[in-house]
Amino acid sequence: MENKRSITIRDVAKRAGVSIATVSRYINKTAPVSKEVGESIQSSMEELDFIPNSAARKLAKNQFSTLGLLLSDIKGDFFSVLVSEIEKDARAAGFDILISISRDSNTTANSLPIGPQNTDGMIIFADCASDNDLKYYFFNRYPVVLICRTAPLEINIPSVGVENLQATKNILRHLVEVHHRSKIVFLRGLPSHEDSKVREIAYKSVLAENNIPYRSNLVSAGNFDRDCAYDSIKKLIHKRENFDAVFAGDDEAAIGAMAALTDEGIDIPGQVSVVGFDDQSIAPFLNPPLTTVHAPFGEVGRLAVETLIKQINHHAVDSLSIIPSELVIRHSCGC
C-alpha cells in the first residue's frame, strides 16, 4: 500500500481520469462538477486514502454536528416560529444551528459564511439561493432542504412547504360567496417568492370562476411587509379606487392594510373586508380579529430538520412535502 503522505492530488486525478483542476474544484467546492465525476473523484480519494486537509476529513465524516439555516430575515412572527422550531428540533437531534441572513441576490454559494466548510447540511428559505447555487450543492452532494420553494427541474433537492393554492381559493371564495365581495384588492408578496406566485394564480382563478373581471389596478405590492402594504392601500384610497375587500399575501401585509384603512376612517369589515395568510399569533388580537389561513410553519421547520438529518445519514427522503393549510374565520371578513 502506498504511504498516505505520498499521495497527492495528481494521483487522485490520474486514478479518476480527470484533470488536477477538476479534482481541485471538487475538493475546494469552487465550482460544480457533474454527479458522475464527483463520484469518481470521491471513490478515487477513498481508494487511495487521500485526505486533503482536516476540514475535509471532518466534512467526509459529518463531524461538524451543525446544520446551516439560510434566511432572508429573522424579524416578525413568521420567522420566530420557523427558527424556534428548527433550532429546537436540531438540538434534540444533537445538532447546533448556524444562521445566515441573505438579502443580497448577488451572493453566491462560495461567498456565504455557512456551507460545506462548516455545516453538515443546510435548510434554505425561499429565494435565498439561486438555481446555480442549488445545482452547485446538489452536484457536490451537499445535503440541502428547501422551504417554501421547489428545486429546479433538473435536480432533486427535497422541499417542504404549506399548501397555498387551495387554501387561497378557499379564503377568496369565502369573500365572494359569503360576503358578496367582488372588488377585491390583492396585495401580492415578493415577486421572487414561489408562494406569492401561487397565491396570485389562485386569486385570478377565483375571480374567473365567479365571472369577476381581473383589474390590474387592484393588484398592488404587499411584499410581506406592513409598511409596504400600508402605503399601497393609502395610494389606492387617495386614487379613489373602488374596492370592498383586501386579500393580503400574508398577515404582515394584512396588518398594514388594516392600519391604513383605519387611518382613513374606513370601517372594517363594514365597508371593506380584510383577510390574510399565515395566522400569526397576533391575528386573533387585532381589531377586528383577522380572518386568515392557518399555515403551520412550525411543522414546516420540524419536517425540514427531519428531512435534512435523514439526508445527512444517507436515508431516502420525500422530494416534496406539502403540509395542509386551514381557513380560520374571524371578524375582519364580516363574519
Secondary structure, DSSP 8 states (H G I E B T S, - for coil): ---GGG--HHHHHHHHTS-HHHHHHHHHTSS---HHHHHHHHHHHHHHT----HHHHHHHTT-S-EEEEEES---HHHHHHHHHHHHHHHHHTT-EEEEEE---TT--GGGSSSSTTT-SEEEEETTSS-HHHHHHHHHTT--EEEESS---TTS---EEEE--HHHHHHHHHIIIIIT---SEEEEE--TT-HHHHHHHHHHHHHHHHTT----GGGEEE-TT-HHHHHHHHHHHHHTT---SEEEESSHHHHHHHHHHHHHTT--TTTT-EEE-SB--TTGGGSSS--BEEE--HHHHHHHHHHHHHHHHTT----SEEEE--EEE--STT--
